[in-house]
Every structure is written in structure tokens, then in C-alpha cells.
Amino acid sequence: MKSKLGVFSTILFLIALVSYIAVLFGNDSFLLVGVILSVLGFILGLFSEKGVYRKIGLIGNGIILFVTIVIPFIVTTFFWNRP
């Protein structure tokens, strides 16, 4: 089963990527779906076997989480501190 977790992580990354691209085109309703799929894909990638699919899942889902959660948090906390 551990061998299939990397594939599932990569599939979740691709679905989250499509959902995030939809957000970039102005449909904000897919943002939460993309973040949840990315978190699930990242967790599955942590428990999968070593291989190409694990790397794709971890790096891809990590980038999506970084762009959607970490960067907005840093910007709103440190740079956008005036109303």
C-alpha cells in the first residue's frame, strides 16, 4: 500500500494545481479545495515509499502550500500592517 501512496500524492497535487489555476483566473471558490487536497497530498507523500512520485508529491504540494498559506501570512503580518 505504501507504494500507491506516492501515486495518490501526485494525483492530488495535479488536482490541486488545476484548482489553484482556476483561482488565478478569478474563481475563488476552488481555493479551499486546492489547499485541502494539497495538505492531504503532502501527508500522503510523507508516508509513501521513496521514489519519483514521492518527490513530485512532496515538492509540488509543498510549493502550493507555500504559495497559498505561507506567503500571504508573511505579507499580511509584516508588510501590510496599515489599514
N, CA, C and O atoms as CSV, one atom per row, in Angstrom:
chain,resi,resn,atom,element,x,y,z
A,1,MET,N,N,0.818,-1.199,0.000
A,1,MET,CA,C,0.000,0.000,0.000
A,1,MET,C,C,0.856,1.256,0.000
A,1,MET,O,O,0.471,2.284,-0.557
A,2,LYS,N,N,2.035,1.161,0.637
A,2,LYS,CA,C,2.902,2.335,0.666
A,2,LYS,C,C,3.374,2.731,-0.725
A,2,LYS,O,O,3.689,3.896,-0.965
A,3,SER,N,N,3.427,1.781,-1.633
A,3,SER,CA,C,3.872,2.095,-2.985
A,3,SER,C,C,2.823,2.915,-3.738
A,3,SER,O,O,3.170,3.676,-4.642
A,4,LYS,N,N,1.559,2.771,-3.381
A,4,LYS,CA,C,0.486,3.511,-4.049
A,4,LYS,C,C,0.307,4.916,-3.474
A,4,LYS,O,O,-0.289,5.768,-4.133
A,5,LEU,N,N,0.803,5.180,-2.270
A,5,LEU,CA,C,0.622,6.495,-1.639
A,5,LEU,C,C,1.322,7.599,-2.428
A,5,LEU,O,O,0.815,8.718,-2.502
A,6,GLY,N,N,2.469,7.304,-3.014
A,6,GLY,CA,C,3.171,8.297,-3.830
A,6,GLY,C,C,2.378,8.673,-5.065
A,6,GLY,O,O,2.349,9.839,-5.458
A,7,VAL,N,N,1.738,7.694,-5.677
A,7,VAL,CA,C,0.903,7.958,-6.853
A,7,VAL,C,C,-0.310,8.793,-6.465
A,7,VAL,O,O,-0.665,9.737,-7.171
A,8,PHE,N,N,-0.952,8.452,-5.343
A,8,PHE,CA,C,-2.097,9.240,-4.868
A,8,PHE,C,C,-1.676,10.665,-4.534
A,8,PHE,O,O,-2.420,11.608,-4.802
A,9,SER,N,N,-0.495,10.830,-3.954
A,9,SER,CA,C,0.011,12.156,-3.630
A,9,SER,C,C,0.219,12.983,-4.895
A,9,SER,O,O,-0.102,14.171,-4.922
A,10,THR,N,N,0.751,12.362,-5.937
A,10,THR,CA,C,0.960,13.064,-7.199
A,10,THR,C,C,-0.360,13.421,-7.864
A,10,THR,O,O,-0.498,14.508,-8.424
A,11,ILE,N,N,-1.331,12.518,-7.807
A,11,ILE,CA,C,-2.651,12.799,-8.381
A,11,ILE,C,C,-3.323,13.949,-7.640
A,11,ILE,O,O,-3.927,14.825,-8.260
A,12,LEU,N,N,-3.216,13.944,-6.307
A,12,LEU,CA,C,-3.793,15.048,-5.530
A,12,LEU,C,C,-3.087,16.372,-5.840
A,12,LEU,O,O,-3.714,17.432,-5.855
A,13,PHE,N,N,-1.774,16.297,-6.087
A,13,PHE,CA,C,-1.056,17.508,-6.481
A,13,PHE,C,C,-1.574,18.056,-7.802
A,13,PHE,O,O,-1.760,19.265,-7.941
A,14,LEU,N,N,-1.807,17.182,-8.768
A,14,LEU,CA,C,-2.288,17.649,-10.072
A,14,LEU,C,C,-3.691,18.249,-9.965
A,14,LEU,O,O,-3.983,19.261,-10.602
A,15,ILE,N,N,-4.555,17.633,-9.168
A,15,ILE,CA,C,-5.901,18.185,-8.974
A,15,ILE,C,C,-5.832,19.520,-8.249
A,15,ILE,O,O,-6.554,20.454,-8.598
A,16,ALA,N,N,-4.970,19.619,-7.243
A,16,ALA,CA,C,-4.813,20.878,-6.516
A,16,ALA,C,C,-4.229,21.958,-7.423
A,16,ALA,O,O,-4.594,23.128,-7.308
A,17,LEU,N,N,-3.332,21.575,-8.318
A,17,LEU,CA,C,-2.760,22.539,-9.253
A,17,LEU,C,C,-3.824,23.083,-10.199
A,17,LEU,O,O,-3.864,24.284,-10.465
A,18,VAL,N,N,-4.681,22.212,-10.704
A,18,VAL,CA,C,-5.765,22.652,-11.583
A,18,VAL,C,C,-6.708,23.579,-10.818
A,18,VAL,O,O,-7.165,24.588,-11.357
A,19,SER,N,N,-6.997,23.240,-9.573
A,19,SER,CA,C,-7.877,24.086,-8.771
A,19,SER,C,C,-7.230,25.438,-8.491
A,19,SER,O,O,-7.917,26.460,-8.499
A,20,TYR,N,N,-5.917,25.463,-8.243
A,20,TYR,CA,C,-5.240,26.738,-7.995
A,20,TYR,C,C,-5.161,27.576,-9.270
A,20,TYR,O,O,-5.233,28.803,-9.199
A,21,ILE,N,N,-5.018,26.954,-10.409
A,21,ILE,CA,C,-5.045,27.694,-11.678
A,21,ILE,C,C,-6.410,28.323,-11.887
A,21,ILE,O,O,-6.505,29.442,-12.393
A,22,ALA,N,N,-7.480,27.611,-11.501
A,22,ALA,CA,C,-8.832,28.183,-11.572
A,22,ALA,C,C,-8.956,29.397,-10.659
A,22,ALA,O,O,-9.640,30.362,-10.999
A,23,VAL,N,N,-8.305,29.355,-9.513
A,23,VAL,CA,C,-8.313,30.508,-8.606
A,23,VAL,C,C,-7.594,31.693,-9.239
A,23,VAL,O,O,-8.032,32.834,-9.093
A,24,LEU,N,N,-6.509,31.432,-9.930
A,24,LEU,CA,C,-5.769,32.518,-10.580
A,24,LEU,C,C,-6.582,33.177,-11.688
A,24,LEU,O,O,-6.352,34.341,-12.015
A,25,PHE,N,N,-7.533,32.443,-12.271
A,25,PHE,CA,C,-8.399,33.013,-13.289
A,25,PHE,C,C,-9.626,33.693,-12.703
A,25,PHE,O,O,-10.475,34.171,-13.455
A,26,GLY,N,N,-9.742,33.749,-11.379
A,26,GLY,CA,C,-10.796,34.527,-10.751
A,26,GLY,C,C,-11.887,33.748,-10.057
A,26,GLY,O,O,-12.809,34.361,-9.519
A,27,ASN,N,N,-11.834,32.442,-10.038
A,27,ASN,CA,C,-12.860,31.649,-9.375
A,27,ASN,C,C,-12.358,31.273,-7.980
A,27,ASN,O,O,-11.675,30.261,-7.819
A,28,ASP,N,N,-12.693,32.081,-6.973
A,28,ASP,CA,C,-12.152,31.908,-5.630
A,28,ASP,C,C,-12.753,30.740,-4.858
A,28,ASP,O,O,-12.266,30.403,-3.779
A,29,SER,N,N,-13.787,30.126,-5.382
A,29,SER,CA,C,-14.415,29.024,-4.652
A,29,SER,C,C,-13.565,27.761,-4.637
A,29,SER,O,O,-13.832,26.857,-3.845
A,30,PHE,N,N,-12.554,27.673,-5.485
A,30,PHE,CA,C,-11.703,26.490,-5.537
A,30,PHE,C,C,-10.468,26.596,-4.647
A,30,PHE,O,O,-9.673,25.657,-4.600
A,31,LEU,N,N,-10.287,27.701,-3.947
A,31,LEU,CA,C,-9.080,27.874,-3.141
A,31,LEU,C,C,-9.034,26.896,-1.976
A,31,LEU,O,O,-8.004,26.264,-1.744
A,32,LEU,N,N,-10.125,26.762,-1.247
A,32,LEU,CA,C,-10.152,25.846,-0.105
A,32,LEU,C,C,-9.985,24.396,-0.555
A,32,LEU,O,O,-9.310,23.611,0.112
A,33,VAL,N,N,-10.590,24.044,-1.668
A,33,VAL,CA,C,-10.452,22.685,-2.198
A,33,VAL,C,C,-8.993,22.399,-2.533
A,33,VAL,O,O,-8.479,21.328,-2.211
A,34,GLY,N,N,-8.331,23.345,-3.175
A,34,GLY,CA,C,-6.932,23.160,-3.538
A,34,GLY,C,C,-6.022,23.024,-2.333
A,34,GLY,O,O,-5.098,22.212,-2.338
A,35,VAL,N,N,-6.278,23.815,-1.298
A,35,VAL,CA,C,-5.443,23.752,-0.097
A,35,VAL,C,C,-5.657,22.431,0.636
A,35,VAL,O,O,-4.689,21.814,1.082
A,36,ILE,N,N,-6.897,21.988,0.767
A,36,ILE,CA,C,-7.174,20.723,1.458
A,36,ILE,C,C,-6.555,19.553,0.698
A,36,ILE,O,O,-5.957,18.667,1.309
A,37,LEU,N,N,-6.693,19.542,-0.623
A,37,LEU,CA,C,-6.085,18.466,-1.419
A,37,LEU,C,C,-4.569,18.497,-1.316
A,37,LEU,O,O,-3.921,17.450,-1.306
A,38,SER,N,N,-4.008,19.684,-1.240
A,38,SER,CA,C,-2.569,19.814,-1.136
A,38,SER,C,C,-2.062,19.301,0.216
A,38,SER,O,O,-1.023,18.644,0.284
A,39,VAL,N,N,-2.789,19.598,1.274
A,39,VAL,CA,C,-2.400,19.100,2.595
A,39,VAL,C,C,-2.482,17.571,2.626
A,39,VAL,O,O,-1.572,16.909,3.125
A,40,LEU,N,N,-3.567,17.017,2.094
A,40,LEU,CA,C,-3.702,15.561,2.051
A,40,LEU,C,C,-2.591,14.921,1.206
A,40,LEU,O,O,-2.024,13.898,1.588
A,41,GLY,N,N,-2.290,15.531,0.064
A,41,GLY,CA,C,-1.231,15.016,-0.792
A,41,GLY,C,C,0.136,15.097,-0.139
A,41,GLY,O,O,0.965,14.205,-0.322
A,42,PHE,N,N,0.380,16.156,0.620
A,42,PHE,CA,C,1.652,16.306,1.313
A,42,PHE,C,C,1.801,15.243,2.398
A,42,PHE,O,O,2.870,14.654,2.556
A,43,ILE,N,N,0.722,15.001,3.145
A,43,ILE,CA,C,0.768,13.987,4.196
A,43,ILE,C,C,0.951,12.596,3.590
A,43,ILE,O,O,1.736,11.799,4.104
A,44,LEU,N,N,0.240,12.299,2.507
A,44,LEU,CA,C,0.415,11.006,1.849
A,44,LEU,C,C,1.830,10.851,1.294
A,44,LEU,O,O,2.394,9.757,1.316
A,45,GLY,N,N,2.395,11.940,0.802
A,45,GLY,CA,C,3.755,11.894,0.292
A,45,GLY,C,C,4.781,11.610,1.379
A,45,GLY,O,O,5.807,10.981,1.120
A,46,LEU,N,N,4.507,12.071,2.592
A,46,LEU,CA,C,5.430,11.805,3.692
A,46,LEU,C,C,5.483,10.326,4.048
A,46,LEU,O,O,6.533,9.828,4.454
A,47,PHE,N,N,4.370,9.619,3.902
A,47,PHE,CA,C,4.305,8.215,4.287
A,47,PHE,C,C,4.530,7.242,3.139
A,47,PHE,O,O,4.455,6.030,3.342
A,48,SER,N,N,4.802,7.738,1.948
A,48,SER,CA,C,4.972,6.843,0.806
A,48,SER,C,C,6.416,6.355,0.699
A,48,SER,O,O,7.309,6.830,1.401
A,49,GLU,N,N,6.616,5.389,-0.204
A,49,GLU,CA,C,7.959,4.875,-0.455
A,49,GLU,C,C,8.803,5.918,-1.179
A,49,GLU,O,O,8.279,6.831,-1.816
A,50,LYS,N,N,10.106,5.764,-1.069
A,50,LYS,CA,C,10.993,6.661,-1.787
A,50,LYS,C,C,10.877,6.391,-3.279
A,50,LYS,O,O,10.820,5.244,-3.723
A,51,GLY,N,N,10.844,7.476,-4.039
A,51,GLY,CA,C,10.741,7.325,-5.487
A,51,GLY,C,C,10.373,8.642,-6.129
A,51,GLY,O,O,10.325,9.686,-5.478
A,52,VAL,N,N,10.117,8.570,-7.413
A,52,VAL,CA,C,9.815,9.771,-8.187
A,52,VAL,C,C,8.482,10.373,-7.782
A,52,VAL,O,O,8.360,11.591,-7.654
A,53,TYR,N,N,7.473,9.518,-7.578
A,53,TYR,CA,C,6.144,10.031,-7.235
A,53,TYR,C,C,6.137,10.703,-5.866
A,53,TYR,O,O,5.408,11.672,-5.651
A,54,ARG,N,N,6.933,10.198,-4.955
A,54,ARG,CA,C,7.040,10.840,-3.638
A,54,ARG,C,C,7.633,12.237,-3.777
A,54,ARG,O,O,7.144,13.187,-3.166
A,55,LYS,N,N,8.682,12.360,-4.576
A,55,LYS,CA,C,9.318,13.662,-4.760
A,55,LYS,C,C,8.375,14.645,-5.439
A,55,LYS,O,O,8.286,15.805,-5.037
A,56,ILE,N,N,7.676,14.185,-6.464
A,56,ILE,CA,C,6.722,15.057,-7.159
A,56,ILE,C,C,5.625,15.502,-6.197
A,56,ILE,O,O,5.276,16.681,-6.152
A,57,GLY,N,N,5.084,14.565,-5.433
A,57,GLY,CA,C,4.016,14.890,-4.494
A,57,GLY,C,C,4.465,15.841,-3.403
A,57,GLY,O,O,3.772,16.812,-3.102
A,58,LEU,N,N,5.615,15.573,-2.808
A,58,LEU,CA,C,6.092,16.426,-1.718
A,58,LEU,C,C,6.466,17.822,-2.212
A,58,LEU,O,O,6.060,18.819,-1.614
A,59,ILE,N,N,7.222,17.898,-3.277
A,59,ILE,CA,C,7.666,19.206,-3.771
A,59,ILE,C,C,6.489,20.001,-4.329
A,59,ILE,O,O,6.351,21.188,-4.035
A,60,GLY,N,N,5.650,19.364,-5.123
A,60,GLY,CA,C,4.513,20.067,-5.714
A,60,GLY,C,C,3.517,20.548,-4.680
A,60,GLY,O,O,3.112,21.711,-4.695
A,61,ASN,N,N,3.120,19.660,-3.781
A,61,ASN,CA,C,2.175,20.061,-2.744
A,61,ASN,C,C,2.796,21.069,-1.787
A,61,ASN,O,O,2.108,21.961,-1.290
A,62,GLY,N,N,4.082,20.933,-1.528
A,62,GLY,CA,C,4.763,21.910,-0.676
A,62,GLY,C,C,4.785,23.294,-1.297
A,62,GLY,O,O,4.605,24.292,-0.599
A,63,ILE,N,N,5.005,23.362,-2.598
A,63,ILE,CA,C,5.003,24.667,-3.274
A,63,ILE,C,C,3.613,25.297,-3.242
A,63,ILE,O,O,3.478,26.497,-3.001
A,64,ILE,N,N,2.583,24.490,-3.485
A,64,ILE,CA,C,1.218,25.028,-3.438
A,64,ILE,C,C,0.884,25.532,-2.044
A,64,ILE,O,O,0.290,26.601,-1.899
A,65,LEU,N,N,1.259,24.771,-1.006
A,65,LEU,CA,C,1.004,25.217,0.358
A,65,LEU,C,C,1.798,26.470,0.687
A,65,LEU,O,O,1.295,27.360,1.372
A,66,PHE,N,N,3.022,26.549,0.213
A,66,PHE,CA,C,3.843,27.730,0.468
A,66,PHE,C,C,3.234,28.968,-0.180
A,66,PHE,O,O,3.183,30.034,0.433
A,67,VAL,N,N,2.777,28.827,-1.410
A,67,VAL,CA,C,2.223,29.975,-2.135
A,67,VAL,C,C,0.866,30.394,-1.585
A,67,VAL,O,O,0.557,31.585,-1.566
A,68,THR,N,N,0.050,29.445,-1.138
A,68,THR,CA,C,-1.306,29.783,-0.707
A,68,THR,C,C,-1.428,30.090,0.775
A,68,THR,O,O,-2.383,30.752,1.181
A,69,ILE,N,N,-0.486,29.628,1.601
A,69,ILE,CA,C,-0.606,29.852,3.040
A,69,ILE,C,C,0.536,30.694,3.599
A,69,ILE,O,O,0.284,31.693,4.272
A,70,VAL,N,N,1.769,30.319,3.339
A,70,VAL,CA,C,2.914,30.966,3.975
A,70,VAL,C,C,3.136,32.383,3.443
A,70,VAL,O,O,3.277,33.320,4.229
A,71,ILE,N,N,3.168,32.548,2.140
A,71,ILE,CA,C,3.418,33.876,1.574
A,71,ILE,C,C,2.322,34.876,1.955
A,71,ILE,O,O,2.665,35.981,2.376
A,72,PRO,N,N,1.017,34.560,1.836
A,72,PRO,CA,C,0.003,35.525,2.293
A,72,PRO,C,C,0.096,35.841,3.782
A,72,PRO,O,O,-0.164,36.973,4.192
A,73,PHE,N,N,0.467,34.845,4.602
A,73,PHE,CA,C,0.630,35.100,6.034
A,73,PHE,C,C,1.763,36.085,6.291
A,73,PHE,O,O,1.611,37.008,7.091
A,74,ILE,N,N,2.888,35.899,5.624
A,74,ILE,CA,C,4.034,36.802,5.807
A,74,ILE,C,C,3.696,38.200,5.317
A,74,ILE,O,O,4.025,39.183,5.981
A,75,VAL,N,N,3.050,38.304,4.175
A,75,VAL,CA,C,2.721,39.618,3.617
A,75,VAL,C,C,1.744,40.360,4.520
A,75,VAL,O,O,1.951,41.538,4.810
A,76,THR,N,N,0.691,39.700,4.965
A,76,THR,CA,C,-0.299,40.394,5.798
A,76,THR,C,C,0.238,40.688,7.190
A,76,THR,O,O,-0.208,41.647,7.820
A,77,THR,N,N,1.163,39.910,7.683
A,77,THR,CA,C,1.704,40.136,9.029
A,77,THR,C,C,2.762,41.225,9.043
A,77,THR,O,O,2.724,42.108,9.900
A,78,PHE,N,N,3.692,41.180,8.125
A,78,PHE,CA,C,4.847,42.071,8.209
A,78,PHE,C,C,4.804,43.267,7.266
A,78,PHE,O,O,5.339,44.321,7.610
A,79,PHE,N,N,4.208,43.151,6.126
A,79,PHE,CA,C,4.277,44.232,5.162
A,79,PHE,C,C,3.003,45.039,5.036
A,79,PHE,O,O,3.059,46.231,4.735
A,80,TRP,N,N,1.865,44.424,5.258
A,80,TRP,CA,C,0.591,45.114,5.093
A,80,TRP,C,C,-0.002,45.338,6.470
A,80,TRP,O,O,-1.030,44.756,6.815
A,81,ASN,N,N,0.654,46.190,7.260
A,81,ASN,CA,C,0.254,46.377,8.647
A,81,ASN,C,C,-0.552,47.663,8.854
A,81,ASN,O,O,-0.900,47.978,9.993
A,82,ARG,N,N,-0.852,48.392,7.825
A,82,ARG,CA,C,-1.691,49.584,7.949
A,82,ARG,C,C,-2.973,49.362,7.174
A,82,ARG,O,O,-2.959,48.783,6.087
A,83,PRO,N,N,-4.093,49.828,7.741
A,83,PRO,CA,C,-5.379,49.656,7.015
A,83,PRO,C,C,-5.486,50.542,5.803
A,83,PRO,O,O,-6.496,50.509,5.101
